[in-house]
């Protein structure tokens, strides 16, 4: 076992990474089957860089690379972070940010992984195992005051390789219902990152939740894109993507081209996010900051919303951080900056419920292009389940109307009628009309449409909420559903 020393640590051009000494297999012992194994280790101190690269020289003739790792978890005082170490790998093409060398990531979900030409551990990319310097990536998520002592074991198995696997991908269009409201969940995890469900299980749960589409968003890997080819159908559109999990927040790449990988190895201070946001759009996807006020380490969104196409205001079962996200989104809306809102389940495992909540979008058909266009335009609302439907419109005295995500041009002082119909809302739910001034009208949500009259001079937009009964008055109850705004543009 070798310890990293001052001479073996080579700091990269970015202060958030370092490279350890190279692992060579020149004198490694061989097993009777021809395997070669090396074990190395060391201790990372508190304040270590975000990413530590362990170079491994891969010779010719390798048919499988297997990597296992362990690290210590010492007791720490209350309120102090313990050790957590993530892992992944890059091939001989290198570790450059946004480069082509990425071959897989499992974060802290696995303690070992393998790669072959024909297969790989979920989260890792099967393909050629070419000779050269590969890099095991270690990411000390948190480090205890005592430091983080780790050990990495690399085993190379030699022999003839099988043909390279060619992944298939799901179709970009389903049968649909023409122009209609379609329900989807665009934040989902499986065994291809830190989830516990298979893609088949998630697809079945999506159907059971009444969804028309879903988006695959594994943490920091696109390796699972090829696992969905047969799981969609006329009744379910499968979109591809990634949850880009940085140290300063998470962002969903929604509906990207098959095989699109988005790098995550940067912080807000490095001013790199705009580059990757543009890359997501070039790949046909939407940039959607996820759970922007989540309280887990590194989960709170700190890159700003200037590059966002939408924002995930509601994440999973409704909690106080969702209320904070809603308030922040509403405040930006009042300032004149509108980023369409979404809601998704972020489901990982039982008992997480796929489709709680779900985004309901008005689209021309059930296709990747149409769904993304509807989300981008904000023609959508968020509901806790498929049992709940909202219909929000604003109508002027001439009978002209606008719906969710649309604009109605009227004389500034002409009255307009706001009308909300909530179907399937639980008994006791309250409907609320919200403008830049706050909540201006409330009524019982069930029992028929709710109407309110206003003007463009008084309200430049109106959005609707349906809430469960309050449990801690005067704080409002949890959301049942909420809409993007209808805009009133005075002449």
Number of C-alpha atoms within 10 A of each C-alpha: 10 11 13 15 10 8 8 13 14 13 14 10 8 10 11 16 20 20 19 20 18 15 19 14 18 9 9 13 12 14 10 7 9 11 17 20 17 18 16 17 18 18 16 18 15 15 12 19 18 19 21 22 24 22 23 20 17 21 16 12 15 21 19 23 19 17 22 16 20 14 17 17 16 13 13 13 9 7 6 11 15 20 21 17 21 19 25 25 25 22 23 20 16 17 18 12 14 15 13 14 17 26 24 29 30 25 24 16 17 18 15 17 21 20 23 24 20 17 17 21 20 23 28 25 24 22 19 19 21 17 14 16 19 26 28 23 22 24 21 23 20 20 21 22 17 17 20 23 19 17 17 21 16 20 20 22 19 17 14 10 16 13 12 13 15 11 15 13 21 19 18 16 20 19 13 19 13 11 12 14 23 23 26 31 26 30 29 25 28 24 19 28 27 19 19 17 17 15 21 15 12 23 22 15 15 21 17 12 20 19 24 23 26 28 23 29 29 31 27 25 32 28 26 27 27 16 17 20 14 13 18 24 15 12 15 24 26 29 29 28 34 31 26 24 23 22 19 19 24 25 28 30 33 27 29 26 19 20 17 21 23 26 20 23 20 20 18 15 10 10 10 15 20 13 11 18 20 15 20 24 17 12 19 18 26 27 24 27 27 29 26 30 20 20 10 8 12 16 19 19 20 17 21 11 19 9 18 19 21 22 25 25 27 33 24 21 16 17 13 11 17 23 17 16 20 19 13 15 21 24 16 14 17 16 9 12 13 19 23 25 27 31 30 29 25 25 23 21 18 10 7 13 19 33 31 24 27 31 32 30 26 23 24 18 20 26 21 23 16 17 27 20 17 20 23 21 19 25 24 27 31 29 28 24 23 19 12 16 18 22 15 23 20 27 18 19 11 8 9 12 17 18 20 25 21 18 17 22 15 21 16 16 13 14 17 23 16 24 18 23 19 25 16 15 25 17 12 13 22 23 26 23 23 19 22 19 11 13 14 14 15 17 15 17 25 19 11 11 16 20 17 15 13 18 21 22 17 15 18 22 25 26 24 27 25 29 22 19 17 14 10 8 8 7 8 14 17 19 23 24 26 26 26 27 29 25 22 25 17 17 11
